[in-house]
Amino acid sequence: MAFHDRNPDKNKYRDYPKSGQSNKPSVILIAMAIMEEQPRQERRNEMKPEYSSVDELPFVMSVPQLAKLLGIGRNAAYDIVNSGGIRSIKIGRTIRIPKSAVIEFIEHHGS
């Protein structure tokens, strides 16, 4: 007879992670929960561009703003900036991309 069979109160601990395993929910489970809560139409609206013309672009932008503008991931945007693919200005520890650099990048890499 197993220990848990003799002590029914101990069965409640079977679902807890064993030592060395994380007890945090996985990122996938969290993302699925968020997507279930958020209606599909709202998610589509998040994908729509923030700016409808070049004139509406801010004078300088952050790397996450650049990523959203180009429709790429944040890490890809940092890769482009760090490789010198797009001009940037470093102010302390922050990176800013001038509007003119974004326009040059789009014109050079556009079709």
N, C-alpha and C positions, 0 to 999 in steps of 0.2 A: 504494500500500500504506500503510495507516494505521500510526501509531507503535506502537499496542498489538499489531498483528499481527506486527510485526518484533521486539517485545520481550515475550514471553509473561509474563515476571515482572511486568510493569506492569499486566496485566489484573486483578490482585488489588485494585488501587486504584479500579477503576471503580465499585464499589458505595459507596464513601465519599462523604459529602456534598460538594458543590462549595462553594467559598468563599461565605459569606453564608448558607448553610443550616445548620440546627442538626444536630448529631450525636447529640442526645439522643433516646431513644425517645419516641414520642408518648404522651400521657396515656391515650388509648384503648387502645393496645397494652398498656400496663401494667395497666390495669383488666381487660382481657380475660384477661391471664395470671393475675391474682389470682383472678378468678371461676372459671377453669378449675381452679385448685388447691383452691378452697374448695367443699366439697359444698353442693348446693342447700339441704338441710335446715338446715345451719348458717347460711346467709344468711337463711333465714326466721326463725330464732331471734333474729337481730339485730334484726328488725323488731318483735318482741314488746315490749310496754311493760315498763319496768323496775319500775314501781309499780302495784300493784293497787288501792290506795285513796289518798285524799287524805291520810290520816294518815301514810302512808309517805313522803310528799314531804319533802325536806330543808328546814330552816328558811330557807335561802337557796340559790339555785342560780346557776350561770353561764349565759351566753347559749347555749353549745352544749348544755348540759343542758336548757334551755328548748326549744331546737329539737327535740331528741330527744323530749321529753315531748309537744310539740304535733304532732309528725310533720311538721315543715316543715324546710326547709334552714337552714343556719347564717346565710346572708346575709339571708334573710327574717326570721329572729329578730332579727338586729341592726337591720334596718329598723323592726320593730315597736317595739323598745326605744328606738332613737334618735328616732323620731317621737313618742314619748310615749304610744304606744298601751298600754303596760304600764309601771307604776311600776318604777323601778330605783334602785339606790344605786350611786354611783361611789365606790370606795375606791382612791385613787391612780389607776392606769390600768386597774384591773379594774372590771368591771360585775357587780353581783350583783342578783338579782331575789328579793324576799321571797316566801315561800310565800303570804302573804295577797294579794299583787299577782297572782300566778298564778291563784288562786281567783277573784278579782274579774274578771280578764280572761276566764276561761272562762265564768263566770256571765253576764257582759255580752254576750259574743259567741256563747254557746251557743244551741242551739235550744230 
